[in-house]
Amino acid sequence: MKAPNVVMTSGKRKTAVARAVTRKGNGQVTINGAPVEIYPVEILRNKLLEPLMLAGEKAKEVNIDVMVSGGGQTGQADASRTAIAKGLVKFLKDDQLDELFRQYDRTLLVNDIRRKMPKKPMGRGARAKRQKSYR
């Protein structure tokens, strides 16, 4: 069975949604049209590059274009990271890579389902409450 020409995958984190298109190429990864190497926050850039580092030489045979929207910088980076990892596994059809990703960090292949707690009455947020004075 031959490999597909194009694979589409998605990743989610909080309210951020990333959609990745993986195709045969020379190892270029773009986030919203810009190369991943110039991503503004260094810690998040390293997080985005984790699936590519783990895949090693296999990642050099594919181009990945990620379109991400919603949420903040960290949520978008986590969503993009999941979409990239899923795209690599699905395009390369590699069970060893899938197992490697799962052992390294489960959130590479599984969306993080945690959400923000709703605000409660008598407070500024989910847990903060107005102080009582008793005087």
N, C-alpha and C positions, 0 to 999 in steps of 0.2 A: 504494500500500500504506500503510495507516494505522499509526501508532506503537502499540506494545503498551501496555496499562494499567500493568503492573508488570514490572520487570526485576530478576532476582536475580543477583548476582555475588559472587565471593569473592576474597580476597587472602590470601597467606601470606607469613610471614617467620619464619625459625627455627621455633619451635614455636607461634607465634601464628597464629590463623586468624580472619579477619574475613569476615562475611557481610553484604552490603549489599542493601537493598531500595530500588529507585528507582521513584518514581511521580510523576505530575504534581502540581505544588504551587506553593509560593511561595518556594522557595529555602532551606528549613530543612534543616539537617544535624544529626543526633543520633548520638552515640557511646554505646552502652549506655544509651539513654534520656536522656542529658544533652546540651544543645546544645554543638556543637563550640567555640563561642566561649568557654566556661568550662573548656576542657581545662586541667589543672593546670600542665603544663610548656610555657612559651612557645615554645621552639624546636620542640618536637613539634607544638604547635598550628599554627605557621606551616607546618610540613611537611604537616599534614593539609589546610590551606587551599590549598596549591599548585594542585591540579587545578581547584578552584573559581575561583581567580584567573585561571588560564590560559583557562578556558572563558568567563569574562566574563559577559555578559548571559544567555547560554544557560543558565547554572547557576541563574538566578533562576526558571526555569520548572519545576524539579523539587525534590521532597523526597527526601532520602536518609536512611534509618535503618540504622545499622551496629551489629551485635552482634559483639563481638570477645572471644575468650577465649584463654587460654594465653599463655606467654611473659612478657616483661617490658614495661615502658612503651614503650621504643623499638621493639621488635618489633611490639607491638600497633599503634603509630602507623603504622609502615611498611605493615603488612598492611591497615589501614583505608584508608590513602592509595591503595593499589592497587585495593581494592574500590570506592572512590568513583570513581576515574578510569575503571575498566572500566564501571561503571554508567552514567556520563555518556555514554560513547562508544556503548554498546549501546542506551541509551534514546533518544538523539537521532539515532542512525544517521548520524553525521557523520564522513566520511572525513578532512576537513581537521582536525578536532579530534584524531582518532587520530594523524595525522601530526605535529601540533603537540606532542602528548604524547610521542611517540617521539623527536622531535628534542630536546626539553627534557631528558627523563630517561627512559631505557628502562624503569626499574623502576616507572614509573607504570602500565604495562600488563602487565609481565612479572613474575611472582613471582621473588623472590630465592631461588635454590636453595642458597645457602651454608649449611652446617651446622657445628656445633661439632665439632672433632676429638676422637676418643676418647682417654681417659686411657691412658697407657702404663705398663708395670711399672717399678719403681725410681724413680718420680717422683711429684710431687704433682698433675701435670696432663698435658696433651697434650705439652708440650715441656720443662717444668721437670724437672730430674733432681737426685738427691741429690749433694752435693759429695763429691769424693774428696780425701783429705788426703795420702796417700803418706808419712806420717811414722811 
